[in-house]
């Protein structure tokens, strides 16, 4: 797999282990001394360092990535999922990640609380900005 994951500080550090048990390189924002960074700075850092961002900060990161013409990908674990559910939900996203050989270039993967996973193109050339504030999942 090509992708590396950058787990946002809003998610548990235990998600790094979930990724690593599947052979996926993952780092947590706090381990990289990036806690407290604004989302636009984390998005730029991820882009510069070939990371797929994993977050539950859905609106902010969808807005940031909607402005990029090229990025490594975004995984959104349903906002406000209980910590106990995060690991299982990330596992669902990593199933898709594996199916795509770790290649999420210009893609957004959203994992819903019921385990459904939505994958869509998400970049400056192709996105549905209305989805940011009023999500519709098919």
N, C-alpha and C positions, 0 to 999 in steps of 0.2 A: 504494500500500500504506500502511496505517495504522501498523503496528508499527515500533518502534525497538528495536534489539538492544543489550543490555548484555552484553558478553563477559566472563566471569569470569576472574580471574587464573590459574586452573588451566589455562586454554587459551591457545594461542599468539595473540599480537597480530596475526599474519598473517590470522586469521579476519575481522578488520575489513575487510580488502581483499576477501575473498571476498564479504562482504555488499555492500560498496559497488559492486563491479562489477555487481551486480544491481539497483542503485539503491535499496538499503536502507540507511537511516541506522543506523550502528553505532558504539559507543564501547567502549573496553576499560577495565576497572576501574582498571588502573594509570594510564591517562591522566587519569582523573577523581580521582586521588589517593585511591582507596578500597582500595588493597592492604592486606591484613591485616584488613579488616573481617570481623566475624563474619557468617555466612550470614544470620542473621535481620535484621541491619542492612542487608545488601545487598538482601534481599527487600523490606524496607520502603522503601529508597531507590528500587528499581525501581518499586514500586507508586506512590510519590509523584511519580515522573517519567515514568510511562507507558512503561516499558521491558519488553520480553520478555527474561528472563534466559537466557543460553546458558552452560551449564556441563557439566562431567563429574562434578561433585560430586553425584551422583544422590540418594543417601539423604538428605543434609541438606536439599537444596532440595525434594525431594518432601515431606518432613516439614513444612517451613515453609509450603509452598503448600497442604498439606492442611488447614491451620488458617485459611486465608483464604477469605472468602466471595466475593471479587472480586479478580482480578489480570489482568494483561495477557498472561500466558502464560509457559511455561517450555519451553526446548529443552534436552534432555539428550543430549549426544554420548557414546556408550558410555564408561563409566569406563575409564580407563587405555588408551585408544586411542593408538597411536603418533602422535607429532606429524606424521609424514608422512601419516597417514590422516585427521587431523582436518579438513583442508580438503575432502576428498571427502565425508566424512560430513556435515559442515555443509551442503555443497551439496545433499545428499539432503533434509535438513530444510528448506532454503530452497525446494526444489521444492514441498513441502507448504505452506510459508508463503505462497508465491505463489498456489497453488491456493485458499487460504483468504483471499486478498486482504489478507494481513498481519494478519488478525484471529484471534488465538489466545486471546481472553478465556476464562479459566478452563479452558484446555487445557494438557496436557503432551504434548510431542512427544519421543519417545525414538528415537534413531537407533542401531541395533545395528551391531556390527562388520561384519556381512555386508551392510550397506546397507539392511536392512529398516527401515521407519519405522512406529512405532506411535503413533497419536494417540488420546488419551482425555481425557474430562472429568476435571479434577483441581482440586477446591476443597473447602471444608468441607462442602458439601451433597452432593457426589458424588465419592467416591474409594474405592479398595480399599486400605486401609492395609496389608494383608498383602503387597501388591505391592512395598512399599518394601524390605522385607528379603528377600523371596522372590519375585523378579519372574517373572511368567508372561507371555509374549508370544504373541499369537495370530497 
